[in-house]
Amino acid sequence: MSVQSNDQAGGLTGIQTSDQPLGRDDLARLVARDIKPGSFVNLGIGQPTLVSNYLEPEQNITLHTENGMLGMGPVATGDQIDGDLINAGKIPVTELPGASYFHHADSFAIMRGGHLDICVLGAFQVSATGDLANWHTGAPDAIPAVGGAMDLATGAKDVFVMMTLLTREGVSKLVEACTYPLTGIGCVTRVYTDKAVFLTGPGGVQVRETFGCTLEELQKMVPVPLQAASAVAS
Amino acid sequence: MLNFLESVNEAVAGIKDGSTVMIGGFGNAGQPFELIDALMDCGATDLTVVNNNAGQGDQGLALLIKEGRVRKMICSFPRQSDSWHFDAKFHAGEIELELVPQGNLAERIRAAGAGIGGFFTPTGYGTMLAEGKETRILDGRGQVFETPIHADVALIKAFQADGKGNLVYRKTARNFGPIMAAAAKHTVVQVSEIVPTGGLDPEVIVTPGIYVNSIVKVA
C-alpha cells in the first residue's frame, strides 16, 4: 500500500520510527543492522567508517578495502600499528583471520566485477533516480580528487549513502538532479540520513522510515516527490 | 637481464629527462622512498609520474614535485591534507594533472603489462572524467573506452626477492607494485631482503622475475 504525503497523519505513524533525528552513531548502527549476514562490504572514508563499529561478529561481514585487502579488522592501536597495513583513508588497521591481500587491479576487479554486495559512501548530493555526486565541488580553484569513488559507485551491487539530509544552510542534499559533478548515474539504492531512510531508483523516491518528523514535514524539506515505501524493505 | 645492484643511485642512473616513471605505493605504504630520493639526486627532469597520489608531506614524491621535476602527474587522488607541494604547483599552473578513477588507473596499468590495446569500463560513464572519450552501451550499460598506460621505468618496493628476481610483498604495501612491474620497459625494485634462489615458495610468488630488471636491497 502506498501512502501519499497528503494522507491522514494516522496513516503515516508506521514509518516514523524515532521521535528524534538520528545522530551519526545511531545512523551507523542502523546501517550495520541492515547489512545482510555474510555480505562483502566496502565502507567509504568518513562517516561510513563508523558502520564498522556496529557490525556484530555473528553477521559474518567481510570488509574490503580498495588498497588490496579482504578481511580488514579494526583500526590498529599501539604495537599493532604497521605502516604496511593501512585502509583506504591511509589509517593503520588490523587483519582478521582469513584475510587476503591482492594487488590494485584485482582489488578494483572485485568492485567492477560486481562481487561486493554493498558499499557505503558519503555524498554531497543524491538525485531522485539515484545519481550520486560525492567527489568534487566543481569550484574553479578546487583540486579534483576522485580516488575509488566512481569504481565503488559503479561496481557494488547496492550503493548505500550516509549523509545529513540538509546542508548547513538548510538545503536538501536529496535533489531532483545533481548540480555537483557526478560520481555515477542511477547507482544509489538507499540513502540513510538523520531525518529519514530513502529508497531511490527509476521509480522515484520512497521513504522507508522517518526520524523526528512526519512524512508531510519531510516532504516540505525535500524538493522531490516522496511516497511511503509500500512494504518495509529489510 | 636481471641485475642486483649495490646502490639506489646506480639503480636509477639510466632514467632520462622526459621519461614516464611509475612509482608504487598507496599513501606511504609501498612507496619506494629510497629510490625516489635517488631519482631526486640523479637530476632527471620533465618527468611524467604515475602514482595513486601526488606526494604527502615533505618526503618522497612530494619533494620531486616541489623541485619542479614533474611535468605531469597521472593519479587518482592528488588532494590530501598534506599534499601542499602538489597543491602549490597545481594552483601556479606549473604541473599538469590527468585525473583517473582509481580502478581505471589500475586497469590501464595492468592492460599495458598484459598487451591490451584498450578496454571498455562502466566506471566514470556519464561523468566529467569520461568527457571526450569513446563510449558504447555494452551489456545494457554505458561504458567508456580507456587506453593502457605504459612507462619507461617503474620504481617499486617489495618485501623479498630471490635470486631470479621473483618478488613477494607485505600486506597492503603490495598495491600497485605487481602491475607497475609488468607495465614498464625497465623495472627497478627496492627490497628489504634478498633470499637465495629457491628460498621463496613458488606457490606464493606474486611478481615473477620476468618483470624485474634491477634489484637493490635497502636496509
Chai-1 contact restraints between the chains, C-beta under 6 A:
chainA,res_idxA,chainB,res_idxB,connection_type,confidence,min_distance_angstrom,max_distance_angstrom,comment,restraint_id
A,N67,B,F26,contact,1.0,0.0,6.0,A-B,restraint_1
A,N67,B,T172,contact,1.0,0.0,6.0,A-B,restraint_2
A,N67,B,N175,contact,1.0,0.0,6.0,A-B,restraint_3
A,G68,B,T172,contact,1.0,0.0,6.0,A-B,restraint_4
A,G68,B,R174,contact,1.0,0.0,6.0,A-B,restraint_5
A,G68,B,N175,contact,1.0,0.0,6.0,A-B,restraint_6
A,M69,B,T172,contact,1.0,0.0,6.0,A-B,restraint_7
A,D84,B,A29,contact,1.0,0.0,6.0,A-B,restraint_8
A,D84,B,R170,contact,1.0,0.0,6.0,A-B,restraint_9
A,D84,B,K171,contact,1.0,0.0,6.0,A-B,restraint_10
A,D84,B,A173,contact,1.0,0.0,6.0,A-B,restraint_11
A,L85,B,K171,contact,1.0,0.0,6.0,A-B,restraint_12
A,L85,B,T172,contact,1.0,0.0,6.0,A-B,restraint_13
A,I86,B,A29,contact,1.0,0.0,6.0,A-B,restraint_14
A,I86,B,T172,contact,1.0,0.0,6.0,A-B,restraint_15
A,K90,B,G27,contact,1.0,0.0,6.0,A-B,restraint_16
A,Y101,B,K171,contact,1.0,0.0,6.0,A-B,restraint_17
A,Y101,B,R174,contact,1.0,0.0,6.0,A-B,restraint_18
A,H103,B,R174,contact,1.0,0.0,6.0,A-B,restraint_19
A,H103,B,P178,contact,1.0,0.0,6.0,A-B,restraint_20
A,H103,B,I179,contact,1.0,0.0,6.0,A-B,restraint_21
A,H104,B,A106,contact,1.0,0.0,6.0,A-B,restraint_22
A,H104,B,N175,contact,1.0,0.0,6.0,A-B,restraint_23
A,H104,B,F176,contact,1.0,0.0,6.0,A-B,restraint_24
A,A105,B,A106,contact,1.0,0.0,6.0,A-B,restraint_25
A,A105,B,E107,contact,1.0,0.0,6.0,A-B,restraint_26
A,A105,B,R110,contact,1.0,0.0,6.0,A-B,restraint_27
A,A105,B,I179,contact,1.0,0.0,6.0,A-B,restraint_28
A,F108,B,G103,contact,1.0,0.0,6.0,A-B,restraint_29
A,F108,B,A106,contact,1.0,0.0,6.0,A-B,restraint_30
A,R112,B,G103,contact,1.0,0.0,6.0,A-B,restraint_31
A,I143,B,P78,contact,1.0,0.0,6.0,A-B,restraint_32
A,I143,B,R79,contact,1.0,0.0,6.0,A-B,restraint_33
A,I143,B,F90,contact,1.0,0.0,6.0,A-B,restraint_34
A,P144,B,L99,contact,1.0,0.0,6.0,A-B,restraint_35
A,A145,B,F77,contact,1.0,0.0,6.0,A-B,restraint_36
A,A145,B,P78,contact,1.0,0.0,6.0,A-B,restraint_37
A,A145,B,R79,contact,1.0,0.0,6.0,A-B,restraint_38
A,V146,B,S76,contact,1.0,0.0,6.0,A-B,restraint_39
A,V146,B,P101,contact,1.0,0.0,6.0,A-B,restraint_40
A,G147,B,S76,contact,1.0,0.0,6.0,A-B,restraint_41
A,G147,B,F77,contact,1.0,0.0,6.0,A-B,restraint_42
A,G147,B,Q102,contact,1.0,0.0,6.0,A-B,restraint_43
A,G148,B,Q102,contact,1.0,0.0,6.0,A-B,restraint_44
A,M150,B,P101,contact,1.0,0.0,6.0,A-B,restraint_45
A,M150,B,T123,contact,1.0,0.0,6.0,A-B,restraint_46
A,M150,B,G124,contact,1.0,0.0,6.0,A-B,restraint_47
A,D151,B,P101,contact,1.0,0.0,6.0,A-B,restraint_48
A,D151,B,G103,contact,1.0,0.0,6.0,A-B,restraint_49
A,D151,B,T123,contact,1.0,0.0,6.0,A-B,restraint_50
A,T154,B,P122,contact,1.0,0.0,6.0,A-B,restraint_51
A,T154,B,T123,contact,1.0,0.0,6.0,A-B,restraint_52
A,P181,B,M128,contact,1.0,0.0,6.0,A-B,restraint_53
A,L182,B,T127,contact,1.0,0.0,6.0,A-B,restraint_54
A,I185,B,G126,contact,1.0,0.0,6.0,A-B,restraint_55
